Amino acid sequence: MDVPRPSTRAGAAQRVSRFSLVRSRVVHVIERELDNQLVILRAARGAGTTEAIAQTLASVRRRGDRAVARVSADTGATSVWRCVLEALEEDPALPVPTGSEPEAARDVDLLGARLGGSAAVVAIDDVDAVTADALASDLLTLLETCPGLCVIVA
């Protein structure tokens, strides 16, 4: 009896299975480091850093003691801070902004004014060497002006 064999042609449909498993120990280690102002998370592409960050931020959000934002650096260095501002806009863990903000202020300055001394965690995912260089100066300024801020760079 002949058993049909799957086609090996290049055009044949292939079964692809992709899943990720984030171990609670990894999330625990990231959470432990949130007492620092800057957490750098390095791993090979596809190792599950995005999922680990998402689980960590979900845990922080459930506790409700810090504002939380996650953005991708793929948006470009100039718009990362705008994306963070938008992500934090409705967060109930941040106090409602008072006063008006200057129209010509840079996004990073607006973010610093918005956060002030509030506790927050901002995760910037998919950062490469070029983006890291472009963000470095603004990031250092932001960390100096916002003592309650923790930034995770992955």
Number of C-alpha atoms within 10 A of each C-alpha: 3 4 5 6 6 9 10 9 8 7 7 9 10 11 6 5 5 5 5 11 9 15 10 12 10 15 19 14 11 20 17 10 14 18 12 13 17 19 17 12 13 11 9 7 9 9 13 16 21 19 15 22 24 15 19 19 23 13 14 18 18 9 9 14 14 22 24 24 21 20 18 19 23 14 14 14 19 15 15 20 24 18 18 21 19 14 16 21 15 12 16 14 16 21 13 11 12 7 6 6 12 9 7 7 10 13 18 20 17 18 20 20 15 20 23 19 14 18 17 24 22 21 24 22 18 17 18 12 8 10 17 16 12 13 18 12 10 16 16 11 13 20 16 13 17 20 16 18 27 22 21 21 20 20
